[in-house]
Amino acid sequence: MQTNNTIKINEKIKFIRSLKSWTQEQVADKLGISTHAYAKIERGETDVNFSRLQQFAEIMEIDLLQLLSFDEKNIFNINGNHSQSQIVCFNSSMEQSENKHELEKANLMNEQLQKEVEYLKEIINNLLQK
């Protein structure tokens, strides 16, 4: 990706596809084009028309505006499993800060839950030994 915070549309398309963990073949099939034609789009060798961008945004379950407007400062969050994921784009610094805080909080809660699980396993093992 470019260092001037301007990401070319082909890079955005490739990035979003990779977030979904989809292959080029899968996306090409959904777009109704050959894998070779899709690969040329990701490499920036083919200009993408507006209707193709709309189609791509639709299969990726994002707004076209999100596809066109995100840059390296955006955060993408994938909800659900790979077959039914949704990409949500956050781009304000306040939202980024809040998301970072929520992530730290979730990590601490996860650590605490892991400790509780280990403690409960210990109790079960002690009870089984008696």
Chimera marker file (.cmm) of the C-alpha trace (Angstrom):
<marker_set name="trace">
<marker id="1" x="0.000" y="0.000" z="0.000" r="1" g="1" b="0" radius="0.5"/>
<marker id="2" x="1.130" y="3.512" z="-0.670" r="1" g="1" b="0" radius="0.5"/>
<marker id="3" x="2.703" y="5.602" z="2.059" r="1" g="1" b="0" radius="0.5"/>
<marker id="4" x="0.814" y="8.826" z="1.283" r="1" g="1" b="0" radius="0.5"/>
<marker id="5" x="-2.445" y="7.450" z="2.774" r="1" g="1" b="0" radius="0.5"/>
<marker id="6" x="-3.984" y="7.222" z="-0.691" r="1" g="1" b="0" radius="0.5"/>
<marker id="7" x="-4.833" y="3.675" z="-1.542" r="1" g="1" b="0" radius="0.5"/>
<marker id="8" x="-5.614" y="2.770" z="-5.126" r="1" g="1" b="0" radius="0.5"/>
<marker id="9" x="-8.963" y="1.101" z="-5.750" r="1" g="1" b="0" radius="0.5"/>
<marker id="10" x="-7.307" y="-2.150" z="-6.826" r="1" g="1" b="0" radius="0.5"/>
<marker id="11" x="-5.447" y="-2.277" z="-3.492" r="1" g="1" b="0" radius="0.5"/>
<marker id="12" x="-8.698" y="-1.645" z="-1.622" r="1" g="1" b="0" radius="0.5"/>
<marker id="13" x="-10.407" y="-4.450" z="-3.511" r="1" g="1" b="0" radius="0.5"/>
<marker id="14" x="-7.574" y="-6.876" z="-2.782" r="1" g="1" b="0" radius="0.5"/>
<marker id="15" x="-7.451" y="-5.844" z="0.878" r="1" g="1" b="0" radius="0.5"/>
<marker id="16" x="-11.186" y="-6.320" z="1.407" r="1" g="1" b="0" radius="0.5"/>
<marker id="17" x="-11.103" y="-9.684" z="-0.365" r="1" g="1" b="0" radius="0.5"/>
<marker id="18" x="-8.291" y="-10.801" z="1.910" r="1" g="1" b="0" radius="0.5"/>
<marker id="19" x="-10.257" y="-9.668" z="4.983" r="1" g="1" b="0" radius="0.5"/>
<marker id="20" x="-13.027" y="-12.002" z="3.882" r="1" g="1" b="0" radius="0.5"/>
<marker id="21" x="-10.472" y="-14.800" z="3.356" r="1" g="1" b="0" radius="0.5"/>
<marker id="22" x="-11.873" y="-15.310" z="-0.130" r="1" g="1" b="0" radius="0.5"/>
<marker id="23" x="-9.789" y="-16.446" z="-3.077" r="1" g="1" b="0" radius="0.5"/>
<marker id="24" x="-9.605" y="-14.549" z="-6.323" r="1" g="1" b="0" radius="0.5"/>
<marker id="25" x="-11.508" y="-17.435" z="-7.902" r="1" g="1" b="0" radius="0.5"/>
<marker id="26" x="-14.378" y="-17.058" z="-5.426" r="1" g="1" b="0" radius="0.5"/>
<marker id="27" x="-14.721" y="-13.324" z="-6.036" r="1" g="1" b="0" radius="0.5"/>
<marker id="28" x="-14.395" y="-13.725" z="-9.798" r="1" g="1" b="0" radius="0.5"/>
<marker id="29" x="-17.175" y="-16.313" z="-9.724" r="1" g="1" b="0" radius="0.5"/>
<marker id="30" x="-19.431" y="-13.997" z="-7.695" r="1" g="1" b="0" radius="0.5"/>
<marker id="31" x="-18.704" y="-11.156" z="-10.138" r="1" g="1" b="0" radius="0.5"/>
<marker id="32" x="-19.351" y="-13.421" z="-13.128" r="1" g="1" b="0" radius="0.5"/>
<marker id="33" x="-15.915" y="-12.862" z="-14.658" r="1" g="1" b="0" radius="0.5"/>
<marker id="34" x="-12.869" y="-15.041" z="-15.209" r="1" g="1" b="0" radius="0.5"/>
<marker id="35" x="-10.228" y="-15.396" z="-12.526" r="1" g="1" b="0" radius="0.5"/>
<marker id="36" x="-7.703" y="-13.930" z="-14.959" r="1" g="1" b="0" radius="0.5"/>
<marker id="37" x="-9.872" y="-10.829" z="-15.483" r="1" g="1" b="0" radius="0.5"/>
<marker id="38" x="-10.323" y="-10.426" z="-11.726" r="1" g="1" b="0" radius="0.5"/>
<marker id="39" x="-6.587" y="-10.831" z="-11.077" r="1" g="1" b="0" radius="0.5"/>
<marker id="40" x="-5.937" y="-8.019" z="-13.575" r="1" g="1" b="0" radius="0.5"/>
<marker id="41" x="-8.291" y="-5.787" z="-11.541" r="1" g="1" b="0" radius="0.5"/>
<marker id="42" x="-6.385" y="-6.511" z="-8.310" r="1" g="1" b="0" radius="0.5"/>
<marker id="43" x="-3.055" y="-5.838" z="-10.025" r="1" g="1" b="0" radius="0.5"/>
<marker id="44" x="-4.347" y="-2.497" z="-11.306" r="1" g="1" b="0" radius="0.5"/>
<marker id="45" x="-4.012" y="-3.546" z="-14.938" r="1" g="1" b="0" radius="0.5"/>
<marker id="46" x="-7.729" y="-3.018" z="-15.622" r="1" g="1" b="0" radius="0.5"/>
<marker id="47" x="-9.753" y="0.081" z="-14.818" r="1" g="1" b="0" radius="0.5"/>
<marker id="48" x="-12.862" y="-0.807" z="-12.870" r="1" g="1" b="0" radius="0.5"/>
<marker id="49" x="-16.106" y="0.806" z="-13.996" r="1" g="1" b="0" radius="0.5"/>
<marker id="50" x="-18.699" y="2.128" z="-11.587" r="1" g="1" b="0" radius="0.5"/>
<marker id="51" x="-21.164" y="-0.734" z="-12.019" r="1" g="1" b="0" radius="0.5"/>
<marker id="52" x="-18.396" y="-3.280" z="-11.303" r="1" g="1" b="0" radius="0.5"/>
<marker id="53" x="-17.472" y="-1.351" z="-8.136" r="1" g="1" b="0" radius="0.5"/>
<marker id="54" x="-21.117" y="-1.421" z="-7.058" r="1" g="1" b="0" radius="0.5"/>
<marker id="55" x="-21.240" y="-5.154" z="-7.704" r="1" g="1" b="0" radius="0.5"/>
<marker id="56" x="-18.031" y="-5.717" z="-5.731" r="1" g="1" b="0" radius="0.5"/>
<marker id="57" x="-19.308" y="-3.676" z="-2.780" r="1" g="1" b="0" radius="0.5"/>
<marker id="58" x="-22.558" y="-5.633" z="-2.839" r="1" g="1" b="0" radius="0.5"/>
<marker id="59" x="-20.901" y="-9.062" z="-2.731" r="1" g="1" b="0" radius="0.5"/>
<marker id="60" x="-18.562" y="-7.845" z="0.011" r="1" g="1" b="0" radius="0.5"/>
<marker id="61" x="-21.553" y="-6.528" z="1.972" r="1" g="1" b="0" radius="0.5"/>
<marker id="62" x="-20.214" y="-2.999" z="2.347" r="1" g="1" b="0" radius="0.5"/>
<marker id="63" x="-21.456" y="0.362" z="1.151" r="1" g="1" b="0" radius="0.5"/>
<marker id="64" x="-19.890" y="1.619" z="-2.030" r="1" g="1" b="0" radius="0.5"/>
<marker id="65" x="-18.992" y="4.809" z="-0.167" r="1" g="1" b="0" radius="0.5"/>
<marker id="66" x="-16.988" y="2.765" z="2.349" r="1" g="1" b="0" radius="0.5"/>
<marker id="67" x="-15.127" y="1.059" z="-0.485" r="1" g="1" b="0" radius="0.5"/>
<marker id="68" x="-14.303" y="4.345" z="-2.164" r="1" g="1" b="0" radius="0.5"/>
<marker id="69" x="-13.485" y="6.394" z="0.925" r="1" g="1" b="0" radius="0.5"/>
<marker id="70" x="-11.395" y="4.232" z="3.221" r="1" g="1" b="0" radius="0.5"/>
<marker id="71" x="-7.680" y="4.800" z="3.580" r="1" g="1" b="0" radius="0.5"/>
<marker id="72" x="-4.834" y="3.472" z="5.747" r="1" g="1" b="0" radius="0.5"/>
<marker id="73" x="-6.306" y="5.191" z="8.818" r="1" g="1" b="0" radius="0.5"/>
<marker id="74" x="-9.485" y="3.117" z="8.697" r="1" g="1" b="0" radius="0.5"/>
<marker id="75" x="-10.186" y="0.108" z="10.859" r="1" g="1" b="0" radius="0.5"/>
<marker id="76" x="-12.040" y="-2.872" z="9.495" r="1" g="1" b="0" radius="0.5"/>
<marker id="77" x="-13.920" y="-5.239" z="11.722" r="1" g="1" b="0" radius="0.5"/>
<marker id="78" x="-15.215" y="-8.534" z="10.443" r="1" g="1" b="0" radius="0.5"/>
<marker id="79" x="-18.264" y="-9.917" z="12.217" r="1" g="1" b="0" radius="0.5"/>
<marker id="80" x="-19.352" y="-13.523" z="11.828" r="1" g="1" b="0" radius="0.5"/>
<marker id="81" x="-17.741" y="-16.437" z="10.103" r="1" g="1" b="0" radius="0.5"/>
<marker id="82" x="-16.008" y="-16.242" z="6.731" r="1" g="1" b="0" radius="0.5"/>
<marker id="83" x="-19.083" y="-17.312" z="4.794" r="1" g="1" b="0" radius="0.5"/>
<marker id="84" x="-21.354" y="-14.701" z="6.361" r="1" g="1" b="0" radius="0.5"/>
<marker id="85" x="-19.028" y="-11.925" z="7.428" r="1" g="1" b="0" radius="0.5"/>
<marker id="86" x="-19.792" y="-8.259" z="7.330" r="1" g="1" b="0" radius="0.5"/>
<marker id="87" x="-17.152" y="-5.578" z="7.072" r="1" g="1" b="0" radius="0.5"/>
<marker id="88" x="-17.747" y="-2.491" z="9.166" r="1" g="1" b="0" radius="0.5"/>
<marker id="89" x="-15.557" y="0.530" z="8.514" r="1" g="1" b="0" radius="0.5"/>
<marker id="90" x="-14.643" y="2.992" z="11.257" r="1" g="1" b="0" radius="0.5"/>
<marker id="91" x="-12.676" y="6.057" z="10.303" r="1" g="1" b="0" radius="0.5"/>
<marker id="92" x="-12.761" y="8.716" z="12.987" r="1" g="1" b="0" radius="0.5"/>
<marker id="93" x="-9.881" y="8.927" z="15.427" r="1" g="1" b="0" radius="0.5"/>
<marker id="94" x="-12.360" y="9.007" z="18.325" r="1" g="1" b="0" radius="0.5"/>
<marker id="95" x="-13.887" y="5.721" z="17.170" r="1" g="1" b="0" radius="0.5"/>
<marker id="96" x="-10.408" y="4.248" z="16.763" r="1" g="1" b="0" radius="0.5"/>
<marker id="97" x="-9.528" y="5.251" z="20.319" r="1" g="1" b="0" radius="0.5"/>
<marker id="98" x="-12.774" y="3.809" z="21.647" r="1" g="1" b="0" radius="0.5"/>
<marker id="99" x="-12.226" y="0.594" z="19.697" r="1" g="1" b="0" radius="0.5"/>
<marker id="100" x="-8.691" y="0.280" z="21.034" r="1" g="1" b="0" radius="0.5"/>
<marker id="101" x="-10.011" y="0.702" z="24.568" r="1" g="1" b="0" radius="0.5"/>
<marker id="102" x="-12.736" y="-1.897" z="23.976" r="1" g="1" b="0" radius="0.5"/>
<marker id="103" x="-10.168" y="-4.315" z="22.548" r="1" g="1" b="0" radius="0.5"/>
<marker id="104" x="-7.920" y="-3.879" z="25.591" r="1" g="1" b="0" radius="0.5"/>
<marker id="105" x="-10.922" y="-4.414" z="27.862" r="1" g="1" b="0" radius="0.5"/>
<marker id="106" x="-11.939" y="-7.553" z="25.954" r="1" g="1" b="0" radius="0.5"/>
<marker id="107" x="-8.380" y="-8.897" z="26.152" r="1" g="1" b="0" radius="0.5"/>
<marker id="108" x="-8.320" y="-8.375" z="29.932" r="1" g="1" b="0" radius="0.5"/>
<marker id="109" x="-11.679" y="-10.091" z="30.287" r="1" g="1" b="0" radius="0.5"/>
<marker id="110" x="-10.431" y="-12.959" z="28.147" r="1" g="1" b="0" radius="0.5"/>
<marker id="111" x="-7.333" y="-13.341" z="30.333" r="1" g="1" b="0" radius="0.5"/>
<marker id="112" x="-9.511" y="-13.397" z="33.452" r="1" g="1" b="0" radius="0.5"/>
<marker id="113" x="-11.807" y="-16.013" z="31.938" r="1" g="1" b="0" radius="0.5"/>
<marker id="114" x="-8.805" y="-18.166" z="31.028" r="1" g="1" b="0" radius="0.5"/>
<marker id="115" x="-7.598" y="-18.000" z="34.636" r="1" g="1" b="0" radius="0.5"/>
<marker id="116" x="-11.054" y="-18.988" z="35.861" r="1" g="1" b="0" radius="0.5"/>
<marker id="117" x="-11.164" y="-21.930" z="33.449" r="1" g="1" b="0" radius="0.5"/>
<marker id="118" x="-7.768" y="-23.141" z="34.657" r="1" g="1" b="0" radius="0.5"/>
<marker id="119" x="-8.893" y="-22.788" z="38.289" r="1" g="1" b="0" radius="0.5"/>
<marker id="120" x="-12.082" y="-24.738" z="37.597" r="1" g="1" b="0" radius="0.5"/>
<marker id="121" x="-10.087" y="-27.460" z="35.824" r="1" g="1" b="0" radius="0.5"/>
<marker id="122" x="-7.892" y="-27.707" z="38.915" r="1" g="1" b="0" radius="0.5"/>
<marker id="123" x="-10.935" y="-28.078" z="41.153" r="1" g="1" b="0" radius="0.5"/>
<marker id="124" x="-12.384" y="-30.778" z="38.904" r="1" g="1" b="0" radius="0.5"/>
<marker id="125" x="-9.100" y="-32.681" z="38.857" r="1" g="1" b="0" radius="0.5"/>
<marker id="126" x="-8.885" y="-32.484" z="42.667" r="1" g="1" b="0" radius="0.5"/>
<marker id="127" x="-12.458" y="-33.756" z="43.021" r="1" g="1" b="0" radius="0.5"/>
<marker id="128" x="-11.807" y="-36.609" z="40.599" r="1" g="1" b="0" radius="0.5"/>
<marker id="129" x="-8.737" y="-37.692" z="42.552" r="1" g="1" b="0" radius="0.5"/>
<marker id="130" x="-10.683" y="-38.032" z="45.794" r="1" g="1" b="0" radius="0.5"/>
<link id1="1" id2="2" r="1" g="1" b="0" radius="0.2"/>
<link id1="2" id2="3" r="1" g="1" b="0" radius="0.2"/>
<link id1="3" id2="4" r="1" g="1" b="0" radius="0.2"/>
<link id1="4" id2="5" r="1" g="1" b="0" radius="0.2"/>
<link id1="5" id2="6" r="1" g="1" b="0" radius="0.2"/>
<link id1="6" id2="7" r="1" g="1" b="0" radius="0.2"/>
<link id1="7" id2="8" r="1" g="1" b="0" radius="0.2"/>
<link id1="8" id2="9" r="1" g="1" b="0" radius="0.2"/>
<link id1="9" id2="10" r="1" g="1" b="0" radius="0.2"/>
<link id1="10" id2="11" r="1" g="1" b="0" radius="0.2"/>
<link id1="11" id2="12" r="1" g="1" b="0" radius="0.2"/>
<link id1="12" id2="13" r="1" g="1" b="0" radius="0.2"/>
<link id1="13" id2="14" r="1" g="1" b="0" radius="0.2"/>
<link id1="14" id2="15" r="1" g="1" b="0" radius="0.2"/>
<link id1="15" id2="16" r="1" g="1" b="0" radius="0.2"/>
<link id1="16" id2="17" r="1" g="1" b="0" radius="0.2"/>
<link id1="17" id2="18" r="1" g="1" b="0" radius="0.2"/>
<link id1="18" id2="19" r="1" g="1" b="0" radius="0.2"/>
<link id1="19" id2="20" r="1" g="1" b="0" radius="0.2"/>
<link id1="20" id2="21" r="1" g="1" b="0" radius="0.2"/>
<link id1="21" id2="22" r="1" g="1" b="0" radius="0.2"/>
<link id1="22" id2="23" r="1" g="1" b="0" radius="0.2"/>
<link id1="23" id2="24" r="1" g="1" b="0" radius="0.2"/>
<link id1="24" id2="25" r="1" g="1" b="0" radius="0.2"/>
<link id1="25" id2="26" r="1" g="1" b="0" radius="0.2"/>
<link id1="26" id2="27" r="1" g="1" b="0" radius="0.2"/>
<link id1="27" id2="28" r="1" g="1" b="0" radius="0.2"/>
<link id1="28" id2="29" r="1" g="1" b="0" radius="0.2"/>
<link id1="29" id2="30" r="1" g="1" b="0" radius="0.2"/>
<link id1="30" id2="31" r="1" g="1" b="0" radius="0.2"/>
<link id1="31" id2="32" r="1" g="1" b="0" radius="0.2"/>
<link id1="32" id2="33" r="1" g="1" b="0" radius="0.2"/>
<link id1="33" id2="34" r="1" g="1" b="0" radius="0.2"/>
<link id1="34" id2="35" r="1" g="1" b="0" radius="0.2"/>
<link id1="35" id2="36" r="1" g="1" b="0" radius="0.2"/>
<link id1="36" id2="37" r="1" g="1" b="0" radius="0.2"/>
<link id1="37" id2="38" r="1" g="1" b="0" radius="0.2"/>
<link id1="38" id2="39" r="1" g="1" b="0" radius="0.2"/>
<link id1="39" id2="40" r="1" g="1" b="0" radius="0.2"/>
<link id1="40" id2="41" r="1" g="1" b="0" radius="0.2"/>
<link id1="41" id2="42" r="1" g="1" b="0" radius="0.2"/>
<link id1="42" id2="43" r="1" g="1" b="0" radius="0.2"/>
<link id1="43" id2="44" r="1" g="1" b="0" radius="0.2"/>
<link id1="44" id2="45" r="1" g="1" b="0" radius="0.2"/>
<link id1="45" id2="46" r="1" g="1" b="0" radius="0.2"/>
<link id1="46" id2="47" r="1" g="1" b="0" radius="0.2"/>
<link id1="47" id2="48" r="1" g="1" b="0" radius="0.2"/>
<link id1="48" id2="49" r="1" g="1" b="0" radius="0.2"/>
<link id1="49" id2="50" r="1" g="1" b="0" radius="0.2"/>
<link id1="50" id2="51" r="1" g="1" b="0" radius="0.2"/>
<link id1="51" id2="52" r="1" g="1" b="0" radius="0.2"/>
<link id1="52" id2="53" r="1" g="1" b="0" radius="0.2"/>
<link id1="53" id2="54" r="1" g="1" b="0" radius="0.2"/>
<link id1="54" id2="55" r="1" g="1" b="0" radius="0.2"/>
<link id1="55" id2="56" r="1" g="1" b="0" radius="0.2"/>
<link id1="56" id2="57" r="1" g="1" b="0" radius="0.2"/>
<link id1="57" id2="58" r="1" g="1" b="0" radius="0.2"/>
<link id1="58" id2="59" r="1" g="1" b="0" radius="0.2"/>
<link id1="59" id2="60" r="1" g="1" b="0" radius="0.2"/>
<link id1="60" id2="61" r="1" g="1" b="0" radius="0.2"/>
<link id1="61" id2="62" r="1" g="1" b="0" radius="0.2"/>
<link id1="62" id2="63" r="1" g="1" b="0" radius="0.2"/>
<link id1="63" id2="64" r="1" g="1" b="0" radius="0.2"/>
<link id1="64" id2="65" r="1" g="1" b="0" radius="0.2"/>
<link id1="65" id2="66" r="1" g="1" b="0" radius="0.2"/>
<link id1="66" id2="67" r="1" g="1" b="0" radius="0.2"/>
<link id1="67" id2="68" r="1" g="1" b="0" radius="0.2"/>
<link id1="68" id2="69" r="1" g="1" b="0" radius="0.2"/>
<link id1="69" id2="70" r="1" g="1" b="0" radius="0.2"/>
<link id1="70" id2="71" r="1" g="1" b="0" radius="0.2"/>
<link id1="71" id2="72" r="1" g="1" b="0" radius="0.2"/>
<link id1="72" id2="73" r="1" g="1" b="0" radius="0.2"/>
<link id1="73" id2="74" r="1" g="1" b="0" radius="0.2"/>
<link id1="74" id2="75" r="1" g="1" b="0" radius="0.2"/>
<link id1="75" id2="76" r="1" g="1" b="0" radius="0.2"/>
<link id1="76" id2="77" r="1" g="1" b="0" radius="0.2"/>
<link id1="77" id2="78" r="1" g="1" b="0" radius="0.2"/>
<link id1="78" id2="79" r="1" g="1" b="0" radius="0.2"/>
<link id1="79" id2="80" r="1" g="1" b="0" radius="0.2"/>
<link id1="80" id2="81" r="1" g="1" b="0" radius="0.2"/>
<link id1="81" id2="82" r="1" g="1" b="0" radius="0.2"/>
<link id1="82" id2="83" r="1" g="1" b="0" radius="0.2"/>
<link id1="83" id2="84" r="1" g="1" b="0" radius="0.2"/>
<link id1="84" id2="85" r="1" g="1" b="0" radius="0.2"/>
<link id1="85" id2="86" r="1" g="1" b="0" radius="0.2"/>
<link id1="86" id2="87" r="1" g="1" b="0" radius="0.2"/>
<link id1="87" id2="88" r="1" g="1" b="0" radius="0.2"/>
<link id1="88" id2="89" r="1" g="1" b="0" radius="0.2"/>
<link id1="89" id2="90" r="1" g="1" b="0" radius="0.2"/>
<link id1="90" id2="91" r="1" g="1" b="0" radius="0.2"/>
<link id1="91" id2="92" r="1" g="1" b="0" radius="0.2"/>
<link id1="92" id2="93" r="1" g="1" b="0" radius="0.2"/>
<link id1="93" id2="94" r="1" g="1" b="0" radius="0.2"/>
<link id1="94" id2="95" r="1" g="1" b="0" radius="0.2"/>
<link id1="95" id2="96" r="1" g="1" b="0" radius="0.2"/>
<link id1="96" id2="97" r="1" g="1" b="0" radius="0.2"/>
<link id1="97" id2="98" r="1" g="1" b="0" radius="0.2"/>
<link id1="98" id2="99" r="1" g="1" b="0" radius="0.2"/>
<link id1="99" id2="100" r="1" g="1" b="0" radius="0.2"/>
<link id1="100" id2="101" r="1" g="1" b="0" radius="0.2"/>
<link id1="101" id2="102" r="1" g="1" b="0" radius="0.2"/>
<link id1="102" id2="103" r="1" g="1" b="0" radius="0.2"/>
<link id1="103" id2="104" r="1" g="1" b="0" radius="0.2"/>
<link id1="104" id2="105" r="1" g="1" b="0" radius="0.2"/>
<link id1="105" id2="106" r="1" g="1" b="0" radius="0.2"/>
<link id1="106" id2="107" r="1" g="1" b="0" radius="0.2"/>
<link id1="107" id2="108" r="1" g="1" b="0" radius="0.2"/>
<link id1="108" id2="109" r="1" g="1" b="0" radius="0.2"/>
<link id1="109" id2="110" r="1" g="1" b="0" radius="0.2"/>
<link id1="110" id2="111" r="1" g="1" b="0" radius="0.2"/>
<link id1="111" id2="112" r="1" g="1" b="0" radius="0.2"/>
<link id1="112" id2="113" r="1" g="1" b="0" radius="0.2"/>
<link id1="113" id2="114" r="1" g="1" b="0" radius="0.2"/>
<link id1="114" id2="115" r="1" g="1" b="0" radius="0.2"/>
<link id1="115" id2="116" r="1" g="1" b="0" radius="0.2"/>
<link id1="116" id2="117" r="1" g="1" b="0" radius="0.2"/>
<link id1="117" id2="118" r="1" g="1" b="0" radius="0.2"/>
<link id1="118" id2="119" r="1" g="1" b="0" radius="0.2"/>
<link id1="119" id2="120" r="1" g="1" b="0" radius="0.2"/>
<link id1="120" id2="121" r="1" g="1" b="0" radius="0.2"/>
<link id1="121" id2="122" r="1" g="1" b="0" radius="0.2"/>
<link id1="122" id2="123" r="1" g="1" b="0" radius="0.2"/>
<link id1="123" id2="124" r="1" g="1" b="0" radius="0.2"/>
<link id1="124" id2="125" r="1" g="1" b="0" radius="0.2"/>
<link id1="125" id2="126" r="1" g="1" b="0" radius="0.2"/>
<link id1="126" id2="127" r="1" g="1" b="0" radius="0.2"/>
<link id1="127" id2="128" r="1" g="1" b="0" radius="0.2"/>
<link id1="128" id2="129" r="1" g="1" b="0" radius="0.2"/>
<link id1="129" id2="130" r="1" g="1" b="0" radius="0.2"/>
</marker_set>
